[in-house]
């Protein structure tokens, strides 16, 4: 299952640099994950200060 980023995202960018497959990008108001590219590693969830990345 892929991760997605919920509305709790504060756009700090911590997750983007941790992603080993570069599937996280800045969206209009929050960061977004390309679910087709996500390898479900959890690296983003481990560094997020507000627990915005969640498994789908």
C-alpha positions in Angstrom: 0.0 0.0 0.0 1.3 3.5 -0.9 1.4 6.4 1.4 -0.5 9.7 1.0 -0.2 13.0 2.8 -3.2 14.3 4.7 -4.3 17.9 5.5 -2.2 18.0 8.6 0.8 18.7 6.4 2.6 22.0 7.3 4.7 22.0 4.1 8.0 21.8 6.0 9.6 19.7 3.3 11.2 17.2 5.7 9.7 14.3 3.8 10.7 15.2 0.3 14.4 14.8 0.9 14.0 11.5 2.7 12.1 9.7 -0.1 14.4 7.2 -1.8 12.4 7.2 -5.0 11.6 11.0 -5.2 7.9 10.5 -5.3 7.1 13.5 -3.0 6.6 17.0 -4.4 5.3 20.3 -3.2 1.6 20.7 -4.1 -0.5 23.8 -4.0 -0.9 23.9 -0.3 0.6 20.6 1.0 3.1 18.1 -0.2 1.8 15.2 -2.3 3.0 11.6 -3.0 2.8 10.0 -6.4 1.2 6.7 -5.2 2.2 4.9 -8.4 5.9 5.5 -7.6 5.7 5.1 -3.7 7.4 1.9 -2.5 5.8 2.0 0.9 9.1 2.3 2.8 7.8 4.7 5.5 10.8 7.1 5.3 8.5 10.1 5.0 6.4 9.1 8.0 9.5 8.6 10.1 10.6 12.3 9.7 7.2 14.1 9.6 6.7 16.3 12.7 2.9 16.2 12.3 2.3 12.6 11.1 0.8 13.7 7.8 2.0 10.8 5.7 -0.3 7.8 6.2 -0.6 4.4 4.6 -3.6 4.1 2.4 
